[in-house]
Structure formats: C-alpha cells, structure tokens
C-alpha cells in the first residue's frame, strides 16, 4: 500500500504526468464541444453513446503515461533508488502494472466526468432528454474505464520491456498510429484474414465497440485479447528487468 | 553461532561479457567501523557495491548484508542506507519531494524528512528542483535519503566525488559523527588520501581483486609509517620517540616526520604526557603505498 502511495507521489511530483493529464482533458473537452456544437440533424441513442465515448479519442494518453511510470525511472536513474526500496524485480513489475492501472482509471474517470460536465448542461439547454441515470452512461463509463486501465497496463508492460523512454514512447506511437494498420493490411493481402483483429490496437478498438462491425471482436473478447497482450508483454518485461542495473 | 558481519563479500565474481570486473573478491566489514573501499577507476568498486545491493547479479560468489542477500532483507532501507555513484534523482522533483517519495515507500513519517533536510543543510533549498542543485547538494541529498530509515549500515559509493575541499571536510566530519553513533560504514573512493583521515580500515582492490585489507595504521606502518606530528614540546617528544627506537626528522615547517604509525606516536606522547597539536598519517606516503599495491595504475589525487 505504501509502495503505491509512493508511486502516486512520484507521479504527482513530475511534470510529465500533469502535461499528459491536461492535454488529454483538453482534447476531450474540444472533441465533446465540437460534436455538440456542430450537432445538426437527429440526436439519437447512437450519437449519445458516441458522444459519451469521446474520451476514447485520448487513448494514447493512458498508454503513454503507463509506459512513463517505468521508463522515467530508467531515464533519470531513479530506478537505482527504487530497486533499493523494492529489490525484487517481480514485485516492482507488479507494482508498476497496478500503478498504471490506477492511473488509467483516474484518467478515465476524469475524462468521462469532464465529458458529462460539458454534455449534460449543454444538451439540457437544447431541451434534449439526457440524464445521469441513463443506463448508457454507466455502460460507456465502464467501457472507457476498462479500455484506459488495459491501455495503461499495456504501456507499463512495454515500458518495462524496453526500459528506454524514447524507445517505448516512439514504439508505442508508431505501432498504434501506423504499423498495426500496415500489418493488418499485409495480413489481409496475404489472405490471412481474422488474425489482424487480435492485434492490440484492434482489440482496444473492439472494447469501445462497433457491434455491427463483423470484422471486429466483441467487447468482452477485445478486453480479454488486450489483457493477454498485457500478460505476454509483462512476461517480456519480467525477463528484461532481470538485467543488471549499472 | 556468531552474528554475521554487517557486510560480507564471499568469492564474489562478476563478468560483463568479456570484462572480468570482479575476480573472486572476499572481505568482511566489521560492525561499528568505517571501512574505506579503495581502488583505481575501473577496479570493480562500483560493481562490488552494486552486487551487494542486489542491483547487479553476481556471476559467482555472493555479497551479503547481515548474512543475507539484500533482496531478502525486510525493509531494506531501514537496515542499509545507500548513496549510489550515479544520480538517482528526477531533475524536475524538489529535494523535499525526492525524500518524501523514499519515506512514503518505506513508511517513514514526513517529520523525519524535515529532520534530515536540516541535518544535511538543505532545508533552505528543499523546495527547489534537484536539477538546479550543485554536485555537493546532490551528494548531501543522497546522504539524507540514505539516512531516512536510520540504518545501522551505510554503503556509500564515491560520496566525495566532485566535492570541493570544504565539501570533503563536511563529509569527513559527517561520516565520523555517524560512526560515533555506532554505525558500520563502507565508503568507496579512488583516492586513498581522501579517506585516510576518516576510515578505520581500508580494503584496496585492483583489477577486481583484493590486494590489501587492514587498519589504516597497519598500512602506513607497512610503508615505513610516516607520521606527521606537531607539538609545543617538540624536544621532549623527539627524546621520547628516540627512546623507543623510532626515527624522527624535522619537516622544516615546525612539524616532525616520524617513521611510525600514528597510533604508536600518540601512545608514546601520551605515556610521557606530551601535548600534541597535530598528529596524522602523511598522505603522500599513503598514496605511495596505494600506487605500489595497485600496480601504479592509480588516479591522481586532487
């Protein structure tokens, strides 16, 4: 427990954490405002659900902050002090994964709360019937939370495996923005269909949903596949962390 | 069964690819003593200390704290305080917050953080980012972090590195104070003279192997034991030392050069009730022993 409190204090007292948080909330606020502001035509259940899932646009932030919880330590050499306090590498890995999960949850909660704080009064002013009691609010809230938690853990596992801050950040961004689509396209071109949806970005996308889309996994399967990726990468991190800290 | 020594290195060997950094090294540090761990740059000091702290996995042998590997200690930082050679601070974090992260992780109250900031003279800089600290301030912050858990054992890797003469003097007095509280200290340096006035014992390594482990006085005696002594009763002192068959020669600045270890000179003077104003091992002779033992491959003392 006190190790988690120390991890929280470490994050709070670094600049990066606040930058990621503010950027993510800024993007969420912009996107929600843009959606409502430009909202012409019918406002139905589907668009209400989409609006509530706006925080998913900021998915890269839990991913990056997750990796930073680990790579920051290697970047600045604080890993030495951390290992003196938590000398068992396995315990450290578990600690970082849990920390990342909690940060993911925090980011999700804040982004979702901000979405509601903007959407509810604004839509209310437009005489649209939306309320906190809506089951879709709870559903989408859980989806965002689950996605962010898994993405943050994914980031932490990659950070532990690569140890390099730049390497992990660039690797994650390039994979999420470019490489996976290329790999997916290649697999399709090779007629190996159905495999691409098990890749991490597709699995993460499936959590947010697109139930009509037959190409995608179901929400539950997407979460499980992403969790499996976290597990596999955590395994790589466990081996990588055994290395000497010199 | 006898209590295990606070620090024990047993046949420790560490190979990094083709480099044999530590080669079958063994020595133990006795309770309540300051041991200098000295060797030229690249002799394997840092690797040995990092193996002791569980940061580096030995290729062979073991390094133990109170008879156990560091990783198996309960609440390690309450037992062993450490200052690592490389920086372990996030530059954007304030000195106070750095100590708080360590204290929080170890369940140490915040009041202790303030106590230590005072102790190492950093209270006024506590709010500043560590990135803006001088080297001396960082070393002091490192010492504060090492002392948070009030450990009985301290492992300090080159704590004098980069310090100015005033900083080195501060460190020397600080370490002496800690030793007087009964703590066991293992402190490394590549300059023997820097430690000679501070430590009780010296373990010297070169090319990963132990070349000497003895009380400082014994080492000086081995090289002819040059001691520098100054007394208002110089005549009486010369007579007393000569009476013991010890050679004495004036050093020109009013001090005497004595070919005996400091302890011996002090004892002789005390027996005759002679007042001493200065008594210390001649640093230049210590450096000669060091060079001789380490094969002349030593760093130049500052």
Interface residues (C-beta under 8 A of the other chain):
Chain A: X2 X3 X5 X6 X9 X10 X13 X14 X15 X72 X76 X77 X78 X79 X80 X81 X83 X84 X85 X86 X87 X88 X242 X244 X245 X246
Chain B: X16 X46 X47 X50 X53 X54 X55 X56 X57 X70 X71 X73 X76 X77 X82 X84 X86 X87 X88 X89 X90 X91 X92 X93 X94 X97 X100 X101 X102 X104 X105 X106 X107 X145
